[in-house]
């Protein structure tokens, strides 16, 4: 009976934490602003994907410009009503290419972080729960991988596998596994001795069931925060690889590739580099703000909430109508008030004299 109660209490606690997190996010300006930026990016990515797959670039072309259409007569045209963000060296519209580049940026962030998320949870949870040689073997291998600079490791993997979008997904997905594994391992180590876990063991549940049904769901909060904060760094890393020629290849539009093509025109056409760089900055800032909001909402240790004085009990606050005594009046007040002697020594002597009289009688 107690085992069932412990397991049910665990599920209730998880549900209450989820509701509390949503409530905290709704009152966090940082999280709301970050979610708005990420939401706009998602809309752009979905819009460009539907246009590419369903309409064969006819929708954006009808509304604005074809992102791959070249017009050398308009090379490096300044921003105008026809081209709000100008054109590049081939006369291609920068705004349309930025819209299409959002599809690549978001896909790299979601897929790469998803690979790191799942791989890190599996490795970290297994290492922490089983311990011993399994823990040592898994964590030592991941520490070797973690010690190599991510950009150098990604360049090496892309040089071996070849530059493509799918290899870029895999490269940054593998590179991010150690960070998630370390976070998940620390969470499992702190949760495996909890009462509901002991109750699950007493109920005879298999180790795999206890690990992935009871422990891992309760330790996902820190890993989710890590995933949100990692999205920005993954997008920057993918843009850096594309900038160096190891990532997305032409004619596919990507923000890093656009920055690479703008190197020769920084003086005569700064908008070619400014707008893709601004988009990278805004996107990374949005994910970081959303991650900060999630961290504050899901980790009570980092939450510092201001006291709401209006909700305090009136007994703890002085009433405005209560009269205040002046300091002089307090000083002139007689030592004995209401029949009570203010001097503790005289009170002690009085008690002793009464005791002596009682003995005499």
C-alpha positions in Angstrom: 0.0 0.0 0.0 2.8 2.4 0.9 4.6 1.5 -2.4 1.5 2.5 -4.4 1.1 5.7 -2.5 4.8 6.7 -3.1 4.5 6.1 -6.8 1.2 8.0 -7.0 2.8 10.9 -5.0 5.7 11.0 -7.5 3.3 11.4 -10.5 1.4 14.1 -8.6 4.6 16.0 -7.8 5.6 15.8 -11.5 2.2 17.2 -12.6 2.3 20.0 -10.0 5.8 21.0 -11.1 4.7 21.2 -14.7 1.8 23.5 -13.8 4.1 25.6 -11.6 6.6 25.9 -14.5 3.9 27.1 -16.9 2.6 29.6 -14.3 6.1 30.9 -13.8 6.8 31.2 -17.5 3.6 33.2 -18.0 4.9 35.8 -15.5 8.4 36.0 -16.9 9.0 38.8 -19.4 12.3 37.2 -20.4 10.7 33.9 -21.3 7.8 35.6 -23.1 10.2 37.7 -25.2 12.4 34.7 -26.1 9.3 32.6 -26.9 8.1 35.4 -29.3 11.4 35.5 -31.1 11.6 31.8 -31.4 7.9 31.7 -32.5 8.7 34.1 -35.4 11.6 32.0 -36.4 9.4 28.9 -36.5 6.8 30.6 -38.6 9.5 31.7 -41.1 10.9 28.2 -41.3 7.5 26.6 -41.8 6.5 29.2 -44.3 9.7 28.6 -46.4 9.5 24.8 -46.1 5.9 24.7 -47.3 6.7 27.1 -50.1 9.7 25.0 -51.2 7.9 21.6 -51.0 4.4 22.4 -52.0 4.6 25.5 -54.2 8.1 25.0 -55.6 9.2 28.5 -54.5 6.1 30.0 -56.2 4.6 31.6 -53.1 7.5 33.7 -52.0 8.2 34.6 -55.6 4.7 35.8 -56.0 4.8 37.8 -52.7 8.4 39.1 -53.0 11.4 37.6 -54.8 12.8 34.2 -55.7 15.7 33.5 -53.3 17.7 31.8 -56.1 16.8 34.1 -59.0 20.0 35.9 -60.2 20.0 39.4 -61.8 23.6 40.7 -62.3 22.2 44.1 -63.4 21.1 44.6 -59.7 24.2 43.3 -58.0 24.8 45.0 -54.6 21.6 47.1 -54.9 21.0 49.1 -51.7 17.9 48.4 -49.6 14.8 49.8 -51.3 11.1 49.1 -51.5 11.7 46.4 -54.1 14.5 44.8 -52.0 14.1 45.8 -48.3 17.4 44.3 -47.4 19.2 44.8 -50.7 20.8 42.3 -53.0 24.0 40.3 -53.1 26.8 39.9 -55.7 24.5 37.9 -58.0 21.6 40.2 -57.6 19.7 37.8 -55.4 17.3 39.2 -52.8 18.8 39.2 -49.3 15.4 39.1 -47.5 14.2 36.0 -49.4 17.4 34.2 -48.7 17.2 35.1 -45.0 13.7 33.6 -44.9 15.0 30.4 -46.5 18.0 30.4 -44.3 15.8 30.3 -41.2 14.7 26.8 -42.3 18.2 25.5 -42.3 19.1 27.2 -39.0 16.1 25.9 -37.1 16.5 22.4 -38.6 20.1 22.3 -37.5 19.2 23.4 -34.0 16.3 21.0 -33.5 17.8 17.9 -35.0 21.3 18.3 -33.6 20.1 19.2 -30.2 17.6 16.3 -30.4 20.4 13.8 -31.1 22.5 15.2 -28.2 19.4 15.2 -26.0 18.5 11.6 -26.5 22.1 10.3 -26.5 23.0 12.3 -23.4 20.0 11.1 -21.4 20.7 7.5 -22.3 24.5 7.7 -21.5 24.2 9.8 -18.4 21.3 7.9 -16.9 22.9 4.5 -17.5 26.2 5.7 -16.1 24.7 7.1 -12.9 22.2 4.4 -12.1 24.4 1.3 -12.7 27.7 2.9 -11.5 30.9 1.0 -11.1 32.8 0.1 -14.3 29.9 1.1 -16.5 30.0 4.6 -15.1 33.7 4.9 -15.4 33.8 3.6 -19.0 31.0 5.8 -20.3 32.1 9.0 -18.6 35.8 8.6 -19.5 34.9 8.2 -23.2 32.6 11.2 -23.1 35.2 13.3 -21.3 37.7 12.6 -24.1 35.1 13.7 -26.6 34.3 16.7 -24.4 38.0 17.8 -24.2 38.2 18.4 -28.0 37.2 21.9 -29.2 33.8 21.6 -30.8 34.6 23.6 -33.9 37.8 21.6 -34.6 36.0 18.3 -34.0 33.1 19.4 -36.3 35.5 20.4 -39.1 37.3 17.1 -38.8 34.0 15.1 -39.0 32.8 17.2 -41.9 36.1 16.7 -43.7 35.8 12.9 -43.3 32.1 12.5 -44.1 31.8 15.4 -46.6 30.1 18.7 -46.4 26.3 18.4 -46.4 23.3 19.4 -44.2 22.7 15.9 -42.9 26.4 15.4 -41.9 26.1 18.7 -40.1 23.2 17.4 -38.1 25.1 14.3 -37.1 28.4 16.2 -36.3 26.9 18.6 -33.9 24.5 16.0 -32.5 27.4 13.8 -31.5 29.5 16.7 -30.2 26.8 17.8 -27.8 26.2 14.4 -26.1 28.9 14.8 -23.3 27.3 18.0 -21.9 23.8 16.4 -21.7 25.2 13.2 -20.2 27.0 15.1 -17.4 23.8 17.0 -16.5 21.6 13.9 -16.6 24.2 11.9 -14.6 24.1 14.5 -11.8 20.3 14.5 -11.7 20.1 10.7 -11.5 22.7 10.5 -8.8 20.5 12.9 -6.7 17.3 11.1 -7.4 18.1 7.4 -7.2 17.9 7.3 -3.4 14.5 9.1 -3.2 11.7 7.4 -1.4 9.6 6.7 -4.5 12.6 5.0 -6.2 13.0 2.8 -3.1 9.3 2.0 -3.3 9.7 1.0 -7.0 12.5 -1.3 -6.1 10.5 -2.8 -3.3 7.6 -3.4 -5.7 10.0 -5.5 -7.8 10.1 -3.3 -10.9 13.0 -4.0 -13.3 15.9 -1.6 -13.2 15.2 -0.4 -16.7 11.7 0.5 -15.8 12.7 2.3 -12.6 15.4 4.2 -14.5 13.3 5.4 -17.5 9.9 5.6 -15.9 10.6 6.9 -12.4 14.0 8.6 -12.4 14.6 10.1 -15.8 11.2 12.0 -16.1 11.9 13.7 -12.8 15.4 14.7 -13.9 14.5 16.1 -17.3 14.1 19.7 -16.1 17.8 20.5 -16.1 18.3 18.7 -19.4 15.5 20.7 -21.1 17.1 23.9 -19.9 20.4 22.7 -21.2 18.8 21.9 -24.6 17.2 25.4 -24.9 20.5 27.2 -24.0 22.4 25.0 -26.4 20.3 25.8 -29.4 22.0 29.2 -29.8 25.5 27.8 -29.7 24.6 25.0 -32.2 23.3 27.6 -34.6 26.4 29.7 -34.3 28.6 26.7 -34.8 26.7 25.6 -37.9 27.0 29.1 -39.3 30.7 29.1 -38.6 31.1 25.8 -40.5 29.1 27.1 -43.4 31.2 30.3 -43.3 34.4 28.2 -43.6 33.0 26.1 -46.4 32.4 22.9 -44.4 28.7 23.2 -43.9 25.7 24.0 -46.1 26.8 24.2 -49.8 25.5 26.6 -52.5 23.0 27.2 -53.9 21.2 26.4 -50.6 20.6 29.6 -48.7 22.1 29.7 -45.2 23.1 32.6 -43.0 26.7 31.4 -42.6 27.2 31.0 -46.3 25.7 34.5 -46.9 28.3 35.9 -44.5 31.0 34.1 -46.3 29.9 35.5 -49.7 29.8 39.1 -48.2 33.5 39.2 -47.3 34.5 41.0 -50.5 31.8 43.6 -50.3 32.0 44.8 -46.7 32.8 48.3 -47.7 30.6 48.8 -50.8 27.6 46.7 -49.6 27.6 46.3 -45.9 24.0 45.2 -45.8 24.9 41.9 -47.4 26.7 40.9 -44.2 24.7 43.1 -41.7 21.3 41.5 -42.1 22.4 37.8 -41.9 24.6 38.6 -38.9 21.7 40.5 -37.3 19.4 37.5 -37.8 21.9 35.1 -36.2 22.2 37.5 -33.2 18.4 37.8 -32.8 17.9 34.1 -33.1 20.6 33.2 -30.5 19.4 35.9 -28.2 15.8 34.5 -28.4 16.9 31.0 -27.5 19.1 32.2 -24.7 16.2 34.4 -23.2 13.8 31.4 -23.5 16.4 29.2 -21.8 17.0 31.7 -19.0 13.2 31.9 -18.4 12.9 28.1 -18.3 15.8 27.8 -15.9 14.3 30.3 -13.5 10.9 28.6 -13.7 12.0 25.0 -13.4 14.8 25.4 -10.9 13.6 26.9 -7.6 17.1 27.5 -6.4 17.6 30.3 -9.0 14.2 31.9 -8.5 14.3 35.1 -6.5 10.8 36.4 -6.2 9.9 39.7 -4.7 7.6 39.8 -1.7 4.1 40.9 -2.2 3.5 43.2 0.7 -0.2 43.6 -0.1 -0.7 39.9 0.7 0.9 40.0 4.2 -1.3 39.6 7.2 -2.3 42.8 8.9 -1.0 41.4 12.2 2.6 41.8 10.9 2.2 45.4 9.7 1.5 48.5 11.8 -1.9 49.9 11.3 -2.0 53.4 9.8 -4.8 54.4 12.4 -2.8 53.2 15.4 -1.4 56.1 17.5 2.3 56.4 17.7 4.1 57.3 20.9 6.7 59.9 20.8 10.2 59.0 22.2 9.9 61.6 25.0 6.6 60.0 26.1 8.1 56.6 26.2 11.1 57.9 28.3 8.8 59.7 30.8 6.5 56.7 31.3 6.6 55.4 34.9 8.5 52.2 35.5 5.4 50.4 36.7 2.7 50.0 34.2 -0.5 48.0 34.9 0.7 46.8 38.3 3.8 45.2 36.8 7.2 46.2 38.1 9.6 47.0 35.3 12.7 46.1 37.5 13.3 42.4 37.4 15.6 42.6 40.5 12.8 44.1 42.7 10.4 41.5 41.4 12.9 38.8 42.5 13.3 40.3 46.0 9.6 40.6 46.5 9.1 37.0 45.6 11.9 35.9 48.1 10.4 38.0 51.0 6.9 36.4 50.4 8.5 33.0 50.6 10.3 33.9 53.9 7.0 35.1 55.4 5.3 31.9 54.4 8.0 29.8 56.1 7.8 32.0 59.3 4.0 31.4 59.5 
